[in-house]
Amino acid sequence: MPSPSHCKPYLAFDFGAESGRAVLARLQAGILTIEEVHRFRNEPVEYGGSLHWDAPRLWIEVRKALSCVEHVELAGIGVDAWGVDYALLGESGELLQNPYHYRDARTQGVMEGAFRKVPREEIYRATGIQFMPINTLYQLIAAQRDTPTIVAAAKQLLTIPDLFNFWLTGNAVCEFTNATTTQMVDPIRRTWATDLMKALGLRPELPAPIVEPGTVIGTLRSSLVQNSSLAAAPVIAPACHDTGSAVASITARDGTAFLSSGTWSLIGTELDAPIVNPQALKLNFTNEGGVNGTTRLLKNVMGLWMLQGCRNCWSARGQSSDYRELVDSATGAAAFAHFVDPDDESFLRAADMPAAIDEFCRKTHQPVPATEGAYVRCVLESLALKYRLVLGNLEQLCGKRIEQIRVIGGGSKNRLLNQFTADATGRRVLAGPAEATALGNVAIQILATGEASSLQEVRAMVDRSFPTEVFEPLDTDKWQRHTERFEQYCEIMYA
């Protein structure tokens, strides 16, 4: 007998740094199909000298998406979004201010101040999370310094996907996978690291209680459904962190690494327990929460943000703006002419990305790129070489060789970068699915509603439904010859 939710579709909200969408997924005969029912821009807003997310505008888009499916009986609704950013709620559950954008400049220099109160080693031991100035921990310290009245008025802290879950259901919780990106969670106990928060002068009672992925948070508020077919739809926490959802859709363990490729590139592998030791600290790897008790050991790399930044600058000048044309232009550019370290902090908030690339090249005594194609090739080759470096460090930490790389997310459609990744690392690359985040969101909803009995089963559904493209390594010797030069440029900038 099929279960009551059999053949009812699932709705996944997937918020990215540039856009968001609502995806309707149907499961029939073990095959998943998806349909985008609403897509919308996600543009930050700048006011008062600060950069924020426009949360009320995004909420309007969520309401629009629900109206698109108001005549559909849903088996579940799930929300995933980016990590580290947060919302503060007042005593009546009101949003006290638009959430800050992680690229806002207020966190510059904050990490170093935090280390004077609690040594770097102690913070890592307590959280297992890599050090990035954008982490919630440092954002909150900056907020206490800059807007102490607002922080004092706050009754609850939620991460971004938790905010939308709260607006959907009225229930305030923090889902585990996204909570770990705050650098305020104990990875072993899977609870808030309250002692660390106290030591840094933060209020340990502020974040909402943690729930595991697969938790049913509640049903839609009555004001949202108005007697529509959505009335009984459960809101289910998937892996609310978008990378957590993406990795939930595939098998990336025991010799397979994942590379979640988008605005950021996240490279890692799935483990049964976190690795929190001096070597992991030295290599600045992160232990983010995964689904079903797993850990994602990974490293953040700047990703296609650099290409996005170049494109935005060129578009503003009336030049090329089509991604496909830009990538095609890179194929004709000279190979290995310019390298940059994608993780250099000069690229994190660069208003003029080509100028930031020029400056890096000058500092490292390289010629600056002369054409759009040369800039694009510089970015893609540098990313591939950075992936190689991170992969080697990942192998050291895990104590086993990575045999293949599974590239997922929107960047998996960049065939030139996929081939460069295979060539630079000497590993087979399996590309796809591009829709991994929405699919992983749905996969955990399927598990939560009992339509599948194991993580392996839902991952097999995704594999059957969305085949991958294979890229075999070519010309690895050429890439090997340039690796040392690339790593020297990285070291010069760090020094």
HELIX and SHEET records of a PDB file:
HELIX    1   1 ALA A   55  CYS A   68  1                                  14    
HELIX    2   2 ALA A  105  THR A  107  5                                   3    
HELIX    3   3 VAL A  110  LYS A  117  1                                   8    
HELIX    4   4 ARG A  120  THR A  127  1                                   8    
HELIX    5   5 THR A  136  ASP A  146  1                                  11    
HELIX    6   6 PRO A  148  ALA A  153  1                                   6    
HELIX    7   7 ILE A  160  THR A  169  1                                  10    
HELIX    8   8 PHE A  176  ALA A  179  1                                   4    
HELIX    9   9 THR A  180  THR A  182  5                                   3    
HELIX   10  10 THR A  194  ALA A  199  1                                   6    
HELIX   11  11 SER A  222  VAL A  225  1                                   4    
HELIX   12  12 ASP A  242  ALA A  248  1                                   7    
HELIX   13  13 PRO A  278  LYS A  282  1                                   5    
HELIX   14  14 VAL A  291  GLY A  293  5                                   3    
HELIX   15  15 TRP A  305  ALA A  316  1                                  12    
HELIX   16  16 TYR A  323  THR A  331  1                                   9    
HELIX   17  17 GLU A  345  PHE A  347  5                                   3    
HELIX   18  18 MET A  353  LYS A  363  1                                  11    
HELIX   19  19 GLU A  372  CYS A  398  1                                  27    
HELIX   20  20 GLY A  410  LYS A  413  5                                   4    
HELIX   21  21 ARG A  415  THR A  425  1                                  11    
HELIX   22  22 ALA A  436  ALA A  448  1                                  13    
HELIX   23  23 LEU A  455  SER A  465  1                                  11    
HELIX   24  24 THR A  476  TYR A  494  1                                  19    
SHEET    1   A 4 ILE A  31  ARG A  41  0                                        
SHEET    2   A 4 SER A  19  GLN A  28 -1                                        
SHEET    3   A 4 TYR A  10  PHE A  15 -1                                        
SHEET    4   A 4 GLY A  76  ASP A  80  1                                        
SHEET    1   B 2 VAL A  45  TYR A  47  0                                        
SHEET    2   B 2 SER A  50  HIS A  52 -1                                        
SHEET    1   C 2 TYR A  86  LEU A  89  0                                        
SHEET    2   C 2 GLN A 156  THR A 159 -1                                        
SHEET    1   D 2 CYS A 174  GLU A 175  0                                        
SHEET    2   D 2 ILE A 210  VAL A 211  1                                        
SHEET    1   E 2 VAL A 185  ASP A 186  0                                        
SHEET    2   E 2 THR A 191  TRP A 192 -1                                        
SHEET    1   F 2 VAL A 216  THR A 219  0                                        
SHEET    2   F 2 PRO A 234  ILE A 236 -1                                        
SHEET    1   G 7 THR A 286  GLY A 289  0                                        
SHEET    2   G 7 THR A 295  VAL A 301 -1                                        
SHEET    3   G 7 SER A 265  LEU A 271 -1                                        
SHEET    4   G 7 THR A 256  SER A 261 -1                                        
SHEET    5   G 7 GLN A 404  ILE A 408  1                                        
SHEET    6   G 7 ARG A 428  ALA A 431  1                                        
SHEET    7   G 7 GLU A 469  PHE A 471 -1                                        
END                                                                             
